């Protein structure tokens, strides 16, 4: 992966900000449902990592890494199966490709970056390598593929080869995307890399293709917009249920009050009758009432 300069990172944020309004309008209505935490959780298939978004924790190690058959490289299980099938089908279609690179740990990436930094200086090192903690390879979901012969290996010309064109066309069938498309450096922060594929799952890969956006950053922006709308709708629904519950409780409270009032009146009447009887008990006999004063 080749990282652009710090200025490109700034352009990434600006481009996303300016495009957010139009993206929201263009968002399809059938995007997969996601949680807000999926965007930052490194174990999520849609975790976003780029020059301005670092892994947390920065030394994250995937739990289910497996060796991709036919290589010594590792990926998370689902990604490994997808890349293995992609390579097998490409070969069956007459395009002899292989896996060049897959999972790289934080320490491995730190060693590579330090090597390039010492050899070429920081500015150039950032153009050809990611800083540790900002590489998609650390997620265990990214892979670099290329011709078995080494033709155009890790070069932009791979995108113009028969194998490169086949990978770009069929990657979505395996839940993969070309992570750094041509002409999108300002958004992704990286140069065009037709050899770098990222696993996001078939559902998301197909939804991203259907949404007509070019980059994963734009797709994430669409998902975030939908997740926000879903949360707002859910909050409104909860508020509505709470209001209905309160309304349904009001008749019950009123009925209880009426019953309490009736009981009070009955008790008051009973007490009044008792008092009257007590008074009558101590009055003189009826026949004495005829005498005046």
C-alpha positions, 0 to 999 in steps of 0.5 A, a space after each residue: 500500500 502506498 500512502 500519500 503525503 500529509 496534505 492528501 490526508 487533509 484533502 481526504 477530510 475536505 472531500 468527504 465533507 463536501 460530498 456528504 450532502 449529495 451522497 445522502 441524497 443519492 443513498 439507496 434505500 436497501 443498504 445493509 443495516 449496521 450499528 454505529 460501532 461497526 465503523 470503528 470496531 476493528 473486528 467489523 467487516 466494514 471497519 474504516 482504516 485510512 491515513 486519518 483513521 487509526 486502528 484502536 487499539 493500534 496494535 490490534 491482532 485479529 482473532 481468527 487468522 488462518 493460512 490462505 491455501 497455497 501460500 504462507 500468508 494469513 487472513 481472517 477466515 472469511 477473507 481467506 476463503 474469498 481470496 482463495 476462491 478469487 485466485 482459483 477462479 481467475 486461474 480457471 479463466 486463464 489468468 494465472 495470479 497469486 497472493 502476494 501479501 496479506 495480514 501484516 502485524 503492527 510490528 511488521 508494518 512498523 519495521 517496514 515503514 522504518 526501513 523505507 524511512 531510513 532509506 528514502 526519508 519520511 516524505 517518500 516513505 509515506 508515499 510508498 508505505 503506511 504508518 503502523 496502525 493505519 494499514 488495512 493489512 493489519 485488519 486481516 481483511 486486505 490482500 495484494 494479488 498479482 501475476 504469478 510471473 511477476 508481471 506488473 507486480 504492485 504497479 498500476 499497470 496491473 490494472 490494464 492487464 487481462 488479469 487486473 481487469 478480470 479482478 476488478 470486474 469480479 471482485 464483488 462476487 467474492 465480497 471483495 472491492 478494489 480498495 484504492 481505485 484510480 483517480 480517488 487519491 484525494 478521498 482514500 489517501 492512497 495512490 491507485 492500487 489495482 492489486 489491493 483488494 479488501 474483503 467487506 462481505 458479499 452483502 456490502 460489496 454488492 450494496 456498494 456497487 449498487 450505490 454507484 459510489 467509487 470509494 469505500 469512504 463514500 460507501 461508509 458515509 452512506 451507511 453512517 447516514 442510514 444508521 443515523 436515520 435508523 437511530 432517529 426513527 427508533 427513538 421516535 418509535 420508542 417515544 411514541 410507544 411511551 406516549 401511547 403507554 401514558 395515554 392508556 394509563 390515564 383512563 385506568 388512573 381516572 377509573 381508580 380515582 372515581 372508585 376511590 371517590 365512590 368508596 369515600 362517599 360511601 364511607 362518609 354516608 355510613 359514618 353519617 348514619 351511625 352519628 344520626 343513630 347515636 343522636 337519636 339514642 340519647 333523645 327523650 321519648 317521642 311523647 315528651 316532644 309535645 311540651 313547650 318551653 
